[in-house]
């Protein structure tokens, strides 16, 4: 790590509750490098080990961010507010996505629900899918982990083009997570005109105000979850607005301005 940092002019550190993040800060400071820091912060109560995560952050990471970071970049309104209490220079930047060019546009499958994420990760909310009535939907899951229902279709290790075809074919993408600082899967789905159903804890919603094609349910309210899926199935996505908000050129320019400031 130290050798790579010596060769760079700017060190952009990503990380939150990991010792490697602390080591990168110390190495960058030692080598007198400009530090840009991105946390992808999660509220402490949403971590797997809330108390340990909070202790680690305040004991080891917060002092380094406050003293050595030149700029802090954030991904949603919540972490922007949090880091503004720590650092004077905070810039909020969304992710960007450029859709794959498909050889053909798949026909929408009105029964197909898509889930993207590890099915054995308790943060991803896979338990919501087990509440879906059998035979009403075709449930497709992209990601590793054991599934508890035999009627689910699972995809592991597929290509970007194969994933893009699933996004384009699906009627709805579901993101029932306990917390997502953003949700790249939601952005991918919206970019292919596929509506999304999100828990209220999925923070890409900060960027979607006034855009059609997304629906929010209350986490662990299974009745609300089912109702929002039925609303989303026939919804139209405002793809032009999605592409304007998350345009690669705009996001890249923001990063470039930060690096040059």
C-alpha positions as CSV (number, residue, x, y, z in Angstrom):
1,X,0.0,0.0,0.0
2,X,2.7,2.5,1.0
3,X,4.5,2.1,-2.4
4,X,1.3,2.7,-4.4
5,X,0.5,5.8,-2.3
6,X,4.0,7.2,-3.0
7,X,3.4,7.1,-6.7
8,X,0.1,8.9,-6.6
9,X,-0.7,12.6,-6.4
10,X,-4.2,12.2,-4.8
11,X,-5.3,9.4,-2.6
12,X,-9.0,8.7,-2.7
13,X,-9.8,6.5,0.3
14,X,-13.0,4.4,0.4
15,X,-14.0,2.6,3.6
16,X,-15.8,2.9,6.9
17,X,-15.3,0.4,9.7
18,X,-12.2,-1.3,8.4
19,X,-8.6,-1.1,9.7
20,X,-7.4,-0.8,6.1
21,X,-9.0,2.6,5.9
22,X,-7.1,3.8,8.9
23,X,-3.8,2.4,7.5
24,X,-4.5,4.2,4.2
25,X,-5.1,7.5,6.0
26,X,-1.8,7.2,7.9
27,X,0.2,6.2,4.9
28,X,-1.2,9.0,2.7
29,X,-0.6,11.6,5.5
30,X,3.0,10.3,6.0
31,X,3.7,10.7,2.3
32,X,2.1,14.3,2.3
33,X,-0.6,13.4,-0.2
34,X,-4.0,15.1,-0.8
35,X,-6.7,12.9,0.7
36,X,-10.3,12.6,-0.6
37,X,-12.4,10.4,1.6
38,X,-15.6,8.5,0.8
39,X,-17.3,6.5,3.6
40,X,-20.4,4.9,2.1
41,X,-21.6,5.5,5.6
42,X,-24.4,3.4,7.3
43,X,-26.1,4.6,10.5
44,X,-24.6,2.7,13.4
45,X,-27.9,1.0,14.2
46,X,-28.0,-0.6,10.7
47,X,-24.6,-2.2,11.1
48,X,-24.3,-5.9,12.0
49,X,-22.4,-5.0,15.1
50,X,-23.6,-1.4,16.0
51,X,-21.6,-0.9,19.2
52,X,-18.3,-2.1,17.8
53,X,-18.8,-0.1,14.6
54,X,-19.5,3.1,16.5
55,X,-16.5,2.6,18.8
56,X,-14.2,1.9,15.9
57,X,-15.4,5.0,14.0
58,X,-15.1,7.4,16.9
59,X,-11.8,6.0,18.3
60,X,-9.9,5.4,15.1
61,X,-11.5,6.9,12.0
62,X,-13.2,10.2,13.0
63,X,-9.9,11.9,14.2
64,X,-8.2,11.0,10.9
65,X,-11.0,12.3,8.8
66,X,-11.3,15.6,10.8
67,X,-7.5,16.2,10.7
68,X,-6.2,14.8,7.4
69,X,-9.0,14.7,4.8
70,X,-9.0,17.5,2.3
71,X,-12.5,16.7,1.0
72,X,-15.2,14.2,2.1
73,X,-17.6,12.9,-0.6
74,X,-20.9,11.5,0.4
75,X,-23.6,9.5,-1.4
76,X,-26.9,10.5,0.2
77,X,-28.6,13.2,2.3
78,X,-28.2,11.3,5.6
79,X,-24.4,10.7,5.4
80,X,-24.0,14.3,4.1
81,X,-25.6,15.6,7.3
82,X,-23.5,13.3,9.4
83,X,-20.2,14.3,7.9
84,X,-20.9,18.0,7.8
85,X,-20.8,17.8,11.6
86,X,-17.2,16.5,11.3
87,X,-15.6,18.2,8.3
88,X,-16.0,21.6,6.7
89,X,-15.7,20.5,3.1
90,X,-18.4,17.8,2.2
91,X,-19.6,17.2,-1.4
92,X,-22.5,14.9,-2.2
93,X,-22.2,12.9,-5.4
94,X,-24.4,10.1,-6.7
95,X,-23.2,7.0,-8.5
96,X,-23.5,7.0,-12.3
97,X,-24.4,4.3,-14.7
98,X,-24.2,3.8,-18.5
99,X,-26.5,1.0,-19.6
100,X,-25.1,-1.9,-21.6
101,X,-26.1,-1.9,-25.3
102,X,-28.3,-4.8,-25.9
103,X,-28.6,-6.6,-29.2
104,X,-32.3,-6.9,-28.7
105,X,-34.7,-5.4,-26.2
106,X,-36.4,-8.3,-24.3
107,X,-40.2,-8.3,-24.0
108,X,-41.3,-7.4,-20.5
109,X,-42.4,-10.4,-18.4
110,X,-45.4,-9.1,-16.4
111,X,-44.9,-11.7,-13.7
112,X,-41.1,-11.5,-13.3
113,X,-39.7,-10.0,-10.1
114,X,-36.0,-9.5,-9.9
115,X,-33.7,-9.4,-6.8
116,X,-30.0,-8.6,-7.1
117,X,-27.7,-9.2,-4.1
118,X,-26.4,-11.9,-1.8
119,X,-29.3,-14.0,-0.6
120,X,-27.4,-15.0,2.6
121,X,-26.7,-11.3,3.6
122,X,-29.2,-10.4,6.4
123,X,-29.0,-6.7,5.4
124,X,-30.5,-7.4,1.9
125,X,-34.0,-8.3,3.2
126,X,-34.4,-11.6,1.3
127,X,-37.0,-12.6,3.9
128,X,-39.5,-10.3,2.2
129,X,-39.4,-12.5,-1.0
130,X,-40.4,-15.6,1.0
131,X,-43.7,-13.8,1.8
132,X,-44.6,-13.6,-1.9
133,X,-47.5,-15.9,-2.9
134,X,-46.4,-18.9,-5.0
135,X,-47.3,-19.0,-8.7
136,X,-48.4,-15.3,-8.7
137,X,-44.9,-14.2,-9.7
138,X,-41.7,-15.6,-11.3
139,X,-39.0,-14.7,-8.8
140,X,-35.5,-14.4,-10.1
141,X,-32.5,-13.8,-7.8
142,X,-29.0,-12.8,-9.0
143,X,-26.3,-13.5,-6.4
144,X,-24.8,-16.2,-4.2
145,X,-26.4,-17.8,-1.2
146,X,-28.8,-20.5,-0.4
147,X,-32.5,-20.0,-1.3
148,X,-35.3,-21.4,0.9
149,X,-37.8,-21.7,-1.9
150,X,-37.5,-24.2,-4.8
151,X,-39.6,-22.0,-7.1
152,X,-37.0,-19.2,-7.2
153,X,-34.7,-18.9,-10.2
154,X,-31.1,-18.2,-9.2
155,X,-28.2,-16.8,-11.3
156,X,-24.6,-16.9,-10.1
157,X,-21.6,-15.5,-11.9
158,X,-23.5,-14.1,-14.9
159,X,-22.0,-11.6,-17.4
160,X,-22.9,-7.9,-17.4
161,X,-24.9,-8.4,-20.6
162,X,-26.8,-11.3,-19.1
163,X,-27.6,-9.1,-16.1
164,X,-28.7,-6.3,-18.3
165,X,-31.1,-8.6,-20.1
166,X,-32.6,-9.6,-16.8
167,X,-33.1,-6.0,-15.8
168,X,-34.7,-5.2,-19.1
169,X,-37.0,-8.3,-19.0
170,X,-38.2,-7.9,-15.4
171,X,-41.4,-6.2,-14.5
172,X,-40.1,-5.0,-11.1
173,X,-36.8,-4.9,-9.2
174,X,-37.2,-5.3,-5.5
175,X,-34.7,-3.8,-3.0
176,X,-36.1,-4.7,0.4
177,X,-32.9,-4.0,2.3
178,X,-32.5,-3.1,6.0
179,X,-30.3,-0.2,4.7
180,X,-28.6,0.8,1.5
181,X,-26.5,3.9,1.3
182,X,-27.5,4.1,-2.4
183,X,-28.5,1.0,-4.3
184,X,-26.7,0.6,-7.6
185,X,-29.0,-2.3,-8.5
186,X,-32.0,0.2,-8.4
187,X,-30.1,2.6,-10.7
188,X,-29.4,-0.2,-13.1
189,X,-33.0,-1.3,-13.2
190,X,-34.3,2.2,-13.7
191,X,-31.9,2.7,-16.5
192,X,-33.5,-0.1,-18.4
193,X,-37.0,1.2,-17.8
194,X,-37.8,-1.3,-15.0
195,X,-39.7,0.1,-12.0
196,X,-38.3,-0.5,-8.5
197,X,-39.8,-1.2,-5.1
198,X,-37.6,0.0,-2.3
199,X,-37.7,-0.2,1.5
200,X,-37.8,3.3,3.1
201,X,-34.2,2.6,4.1
202,X,-32.8,2.6,0.6
203,X,-31.2,6.0,0.1
204,X,-31.2,6.3,-3.7
205,X,-34.6,7.8,-3.1
206,X,-32.9,11.0,-2.2
207,X,-32.3,11.6,-5.9
208,X,-35.6,10.3,-7.3
209,X,-38.1,13.0,-6.2
210,X,-40.4,13.9,-9.0
211,X,-39.3,10.9,-11.2
212,X,-41.9,8.3,-12.0
213,X,-41.2,4.5,-11.7
214,X,-40.3,3.8,-8.0
215,X,-42.3,2.9,-5.0
216,X,-41.4,2.8,-1.3
217,X,-42.7,0.3,1.4
218,X,-42.1,0.1,5.1
219,X,-39.3,-2.3,6.0
220,X,-40.8,-5.6,7.3
221,X,-44.3,-4.5,6.5
222,X,-45.0,-7.5,4.2
223,X,-48.6,-6.3,3.3
224,X,-47.2,-2.9,2.2
225,X,-44.5,-4.8,0.2
226,X,-47.0,-6.8,-1.8
227,X,-49.2,-3.8,-2.4
228,X,-46.3,-1.7,-3.8
229,X,-45.2,-4.6,-6.1
230,X,-48.7,-4.7,-7.6
231,X,-48.6,-0.9,-8.1
232,X,-45.2,-1.1,-9.7
233,X,-45.8,-3.8,-12.2
234,X,-47.7,-1.6,-14.6
235,X,-45.7,1.6,-13.9
236,X,-43.7,3.6,-16.4
237,X,-40.2,4.8,-15.6
238,X,-39.2,8.3,-16.5
239,X,-35.9,7.1,-18.1
240,X,-34.9,10.5,-19.5
241,X,-35.0,12.1,-16.0
242,X,-33.0,9.1,-14.5
243,X,-30.3,9.5,-17.1
244,X,-30.1,13.2,-16.5
245,X,-29.7,12.9,-12.7
246,X,-27.1,10.1,-12.9
247,X,-25.3,11.2,-16.1
248,X,-21.7,9.9,-16.2
249,X,-20.4,13.2,-17.6
250,X,-21.9,15.3,-14.8
251,X,-20.7,13.0,-12.1
252,X,-17.2,12.6,-13.5
253,X,-16.9,16.4,-13.8
254,X,-17.8,16.8,-10.1
255,X,-15.0,14.3,-9.1
256,X,-12.6,16.1,-11.5
257,X,-13.3,19.4,-9.9
258,X,-12.7,18.0,-6.4
259,X,-9.4,16.5,-7.4
260,X,-8.2,19.7,-9.0
261,X,-9.4,22.0,-6.2
